[in-house]
Amino acid sequence: MSSIRQEPRAAPRTKGSPMQADPGLRALIDQATTDSVDESDEHTGLLGMIREEVACPFSARFEGEEVRCLGFEWPLCGYGLNVVCRSRNGKRRSLEIGDLEWIQPLPMGHRWIEAYLAWREMMV
């Protein structure tokens, strides 16, 4: 009787998970949350990395209209990430980051936004 050693199977991941498609996102999340003791610390760590690494201004779309993203705002309470945007007609508004449609060229540091969105999806 031969003895064949089988490797344990990894737990299945949720189909369509951002980190399944791109394991580099997990590395970014880990980098931003290394010293975190809870979910709030993780959120703060990720927002700090976005503040440091994402170059503003950049262009995106909101409801089909091109907007210029000027910077980020943190919510007064709870979790979230807002982007201060200006439309072509000069109207300024604060939009939730998940409501934007990304267009080329992506801003420098865009991967941090992807990591934040993947982290947020894990928290739901």
Contact map, one row per residue, 1 for C-alpha under 8 A:
1110000000000000000000000000000000000000000000000000000000000000000000000000000000000000000000000000000000000000000000000000
1111000000000000000000000000000000000000000000000000000000000000000000000000000000000000000000000000000000000000000000000000
1111100000000000000000000000000000000000000000000000000000000000000000000000000000000000000000000000000000000000000000000000
0111110000000000000000000000000000000000000000000000000000000000000000000000000000000000000000000000000000000000000000000000
0011111000000000000000000000000000000000000000000000000000000000000000000000000000000000000000000000000000000000000000000000
0001111100000000000000000000000000000000000000000000000000000000000000000000000000000000000000000000000000000000000000000000
0000111110000000000000000000000000000000000000000000000000000000000000000000000000000000000000000000000000000000000000000000
0000011111000000000000000000000000000000000000000000000000000000000000000000000000000000000000000000000000000000000000000000
0000001111100000000000000000000000000000000000000000000000000000000000000000000000000000000000000000000000000000000000000000
0000000111110000000000000000000000000000000000000000000000000000000000000000000000000000000000000000000000000000000000000000
0000000011111000000000000000000000000000000000000000000000000000000000000000000000000000000000000000000000000000000000000000
0000000001111100000000000000000000000000000000000000000000000000000000000000000000000000000000000000000000000000000000000000
0000000000111110100100000000000000000000000000000000000000000000000000000000000000000000000000000000000000000000000000000000
0000000000011111100100000000000000000000000000000000000000000000000000000000000000000000000000000000000000000000000000000000
0000000000001111100100000000000000000000000000000000000000000000000000000000000000000000000000000000000000000000000000000000
0000000000000111110110000000000000000000000000000000000000000000000000000000000000000000000000000000000000000000000000000000
0000000000001111111110000000000000000000000000000000000000000000000000000000000000000000000000000000000000000000000001000000
0000000000000001111111001000000000000000000000000000000000000000000000000000000000000000000000000000000000000000000001000000
0000000000000000111111111100000000000000000000000000000000000000000000000000000000000000000000000000000000000000000001000000
0000000000001111111111100000000000000000000000000000000000000000000000000000000000000000000000000000000000000000000000000000
0000000000000001111111100000000000000000000000000000000000000000000000000000000000000000000000000000000000000000000000000000
0000000000000000011111111000000000000000000000000000000000000000000000000000000000000000000000000000000000000000000000000000
0000000000000000001111111110000000000000000000000000000000000000000000000000000000000000000000000000000000000000000000000000
0000000000000000001001111111000000000000000000000000000000000000000000000000000000000000000000000000000000000000000000000000
0000000000000000011001111111100000000000000000000000000000000000000000000000000000000000000000000000000000000010011001000000
0000000000000000001000111111110000000000000000000000000000000000000000000000000000000000000000000000000000000000001000000000
0000000000000000000000111111111000000000000000000000000000000000000000000000000000000000000000000000000000000000000000000000
0000000000000000000000011111111100000000000000000000000000000000000000000000000000000000000000000000000000000001001000000000
0000000000000000000000001111111110000000000001000000000000000000000000000000000000000000000000000000000000000000001100100000
0000000000000000000000000111111111000000000000000000000000000000000000000000000000000000000000000000000000000000000000000000
0000000000000000000000000011111111000000000000000000000000000000000000000000000000000000000000000000000000000000000000000000
0000000000000000000000000001111111000000010011001000000000000000000000000000000000000000000000000000000000000000000000000000
0000000000000000000000000000111111110000110011000000000000000000000000000000000000000000000000000000000000000000000000000000
0000000000000000000000000000011111110000000000000000000000000000000000000000000000000000000000000000000000000000000000000000
0000000000000000000000000000000011111000000000000000000000000000000000000000000000000000000000000000000000000000000000000000
0000000000000000000000000000000011111110110010000000000000000000000000000000000000000000000000000000000000000000000000000000
0000000000000000000000000000000000111110110000000000000000000000000000000000000000000000000000000000000000000000000000000000
0000000000000000000000000000000000011111110000000000000000000000000000000000000000000000000000000000000000000000000000000000
0000000000000000000000000000000000011111111000000000000000000000000000000000000000000000000000000000000000000000000000000000
0000000000000000000000000000000000000111111100000000000000000000000000000000000000000000000000000000000000000000000000000000
0000000000000000000000000000000010011111111110000000000000000000000000000000000000000000000000000000000000000000000000000000
0000000000000000000000000000000110011111111111000000000000000000000000000000000000000000000000000000000000000000000000000000
0000000000000000000000000000000000000011111111100000000000000000000000000000001000000000000000000000000000000000000000000000
0000000000000000000000000000000000000001111111110000000000000000000000000000000000000000000000000000000000000000000000000000
0000000000000000000000000000000110010000111111111000000000000000000000000000000000000000000000000000000000000000000000000000
0000000000000000000000000000100110000000011111111100000000000000000000000000000000000000000000000000000000000001000100000000
0000000000000000000000000000000000000000001111111110000000000000000000000100000010000000000000000000000000000000000100000000
0000000000000000000000000000000000000000000111111111000000000000000000000000000000000000000000000000000000000000000000000000
0000000000000000000000000000000100000000000011111111110000000000000000000000000000000000000000000000000000000001000000000000
0000000000000000000000000000000000000000000001111111110000000000000000000000000000000000000000000000000000001001100000000000
0000000000000000000000000000000000000000000000111111110000000000000000010000000000000000000000000000000000000000000000000000
0000000000000000000000000000000000000000000000011111110000000000000000000000000000000000000000000000000000000000000000000000
0000000000000000000000000000000000000000000000001111111000000000000000000000000000000000000000000000000000011001000000000000
0000000000000000000000000000000000000000000000001111111100000000000000000000000000000000000000000000000000111101100000000000
0000000000000000000000000000000000000000000000000000111111000000000000000000000000000000000000000000000000111000000000000000
0000000000000000000000000000000000000000000000000000011111000000000011100000000000000000000000000000000000100000000000000000
0000000000000000000000000000000000000000000000000000001111100000000111100000000000000000000000000000000000000000000000000000
0000000000000000000000000000000000000000000000000000001111110000000111000000000000000000000000000000000001100000000000000000
0000000000000000000000000000000000000000000000000000000011111000011110000000000000000000000000000000011011100000000000000000
0000000000000000000000000000000000000000000000000000000001111100011110000000000000000000000000000001111000000000000000000000
0000000000000000000000000000000000000000000000000000000000111111111000000000000000000000000000000001111000000000000000000000
0000000000000000000000000000000000000000000000000000000000011111111000000000000000000000000000000011100000000000000000000000
0000000000000000000000000000000000000000000000000000000000001111100000000000000000000000000000000001000000000000000000000000
0000000000000000000000000000000000000000000000000000000000001111110000000000000000000000000000000000000000000000000000000000
0000000000000000000000000000000000000000000000000000000000001111111000000000000000000010000000000000000000000000000000000000
0000000000000000000000000000000000000000000000000000000000111101111100000000000000000011000000000000000000000000000000000000
0000000000000000000000000000000000000000000000000000000000111100111110000000000000001111000000000000000000000000000000000000
0000000000000000000000000000000000000000000000000000000011110000011111000000000000001111000000000000000000000000000000000000
0000000000000000000000000000000000000000000000000000000111110000001111100000000000111100000000000000000000000000000000000000
0000000000000000000000000000000000000000000000000000000111000000000111110000000000111100000000000000000000000000000000000000
0000000000000000000000000000000000000000000000000000000110000000000011111000000000111000000000000000000000000000000000000000
0000000000000000000000000000000000000000000000000010000000000000000001111100000011110000000000000000000000000000000000000000
0000000000000000000000000000000000000000000000000000000000000000000000111110000011110000000001000000000000000000000000000000
0000000000000000000000000000000000000000000000100000000000000000000000011111000111000000000000000000000000000000000000000000
0000000000000000000000000000000000000000000000000000000000000000000000001111111111000000000000000000000000000000000000000000
0000000000000000000000000000000000000000000000000000000000000000000000000111110000000000000000000000000000000000000000000000
0000000000000000000000000000000000000000000000000000000000000000000000000011111000000000000000000000000000000000000000000000
0000000000000000000000000000000000000000000000000000000000000000000000000011111100000000000000000000000000000000000000000000
0000000000000000000000000000000000000000001000000000000000000000000000000010111110000000000000000000000000000000000000000000
0000000000000000000000000000000000000000000000000000000000000000000000000110011111000000000000010000000000000000000000000000
0000000000000000000000000000000000000000000000100000000000000000000000011110001111100000000000011000000000000000000000000000
0000000000000000000000000000000000000000000000000000000000000000000000011110000111110000000001111000000000000000000000000000
0000000000000000000000000000000000000000000000000000000000000000000011111000000011111000000001111000000000000000000000000000
0000000000000000000000000000000000000000000000000000000000000000000011111000000001111100000111100000000000000000000000000000
0000000000000000000000000000000000000000000000000000000000000000001111100000000000111110000111100000000000000000000000000000
0000000000000000000000000000000000000000000000000000000000000000001111000000000000011111111110000000000000000000000000000000
0000000000000000000000000000000000000000000000000000000000000000111100000000000000001111111100000000000000000000000000000000
0000000000000000000000000000000000000000000000000000000000000000011100000000000000000111111000000000000000000000000000000000
0000000000000000000000000000000000000000000000000000000000000000000000000000000000000111111000000000000000000000000000000000
0000000000000000000000000000000000000000000000000000000000000000000000000000000000000111111100000000000000000000000000000000
0000000000000000000000000000000000000000000000000000000000000000000000000000000000000111111110000000000000000000000000000000
0000000000000000000000000000000000000000000000000000000000000000000000000000000000011110011111000000000000000000000000000000
0000000000000000000000000000000000000000000000000000000000000000000000000000000000011100001111100000000000000000000000000000
0000000000000000000000000000000000000000000000000000000000000000000000001000000001111000000111110000000000000000000000000000
0000000000000000000000000000000000000000000000000000000000000000000000000000000001111000000011111011000000000000000000000000
0000000000000000000000000000000000000000000000000000000000000000000000000000000111100000000001111111000000000000000000000000
0000000000000000000000000000000000000000000000000000000000000000000000000000000011100000000000111111000000000000000000000000
0000000000000000000000000000000000000000000000000000000000000000000000000000000000000000000000011111000000000000000010000000
0000000000000000000000000000000000000000000000000000000000000100000000000000000000000000000000111111100000000000000000000000
0000000000000000000000000000000000000000000000000000000000011110000000000000000000000000000000111111110000000000000000000000
0000000000000000000000000000000000000000000000000000000000011100000000000000000000000000000000000011111000000000000000000000
0000000000000000000000000000000000000000000000000000000000111000000000000000000000000000000000000001111101000000000000000000
0000000000000000000000000000000000000000000000000000000000111000000000000000000000000000000000000000111111000000000000000000
0000000000000000000000000000000000000000000000000000000000000000000000000000000000000000000000000000011111000000000000000000
0000000000000000000000000000000000000000000000000000000000100000000000000000000000000000000000000000001111100000000000000000
0000000000000000000000000000000000000000000000000000000001100000000000000000000000000000000000000000011111110100000000000000
0000000000000000000000000000000000000000000000000000011101100000000000000000000000000000000000000000000011111100000000000000
0000000000000000000000000000000000000000000000000000111000000000000000000000000000000000000000000000000001111100000000000000
0000000000000000000000000000000000000000000000000100111000000000000000000000000000000000000000000000000000111111100000000000
0000000000000000000000000000000000000000000000000000010000000000000000000000000000000000000000000000000001111111110000000000
0000000000000000000000001000000000000000000000000000000000000000000000000000000000000000000000000000000000001111111000000000
0000000000000000000000000001000000000000000001001100110000000000000000000000000000000000000000000000000000001111111100000000
0000000000000000000000000000000000000000000000000100010000000000000000000000000000000000000000000000000000001111111110000000
0000000000000000000000001000000000000000000000000000000000000000000000000000000000000000000000000000000000000111111111000000
0000000000000000000000001101100000000000000000000000000000000000000000000000000000000000000000000000000000000011111111100000
0000000000000000000000000000100000000000000001100000000000000000000000000000000000000000000000000000000000000001111111110000
0000000000000000000000000000000000000000000000000000000000000000000000000000000000000000000000000100000000000000111111111000
0000000000000000111000001000000000000000000000000000000000000000000000000000000000000000000000000000000000000000011111111100
0000000000000000000000000000100000000000000000000000000000000000000000000000000000000000000000000000000000000000001111111110
0000000000000000000000000000000000000000000000000000000000000000000000000000000000000000000000000000000000000000000111111111
0000000000000000000000000000000000000000000000000000000000000000000000000000000000000000000000000000000000000000000011111111
0000000000000000000000000000000000000000000000000000000000000000000000000000000000000000000000000000000000000000000001111111
0000000000000000000000000000000000000000000000000000000000000000000000000000000000000000000000000000000000000000000000111111
0000000000000000000000000000000000000000000000000000000000000000000000000000000000000000000000000000000000000000000000011111
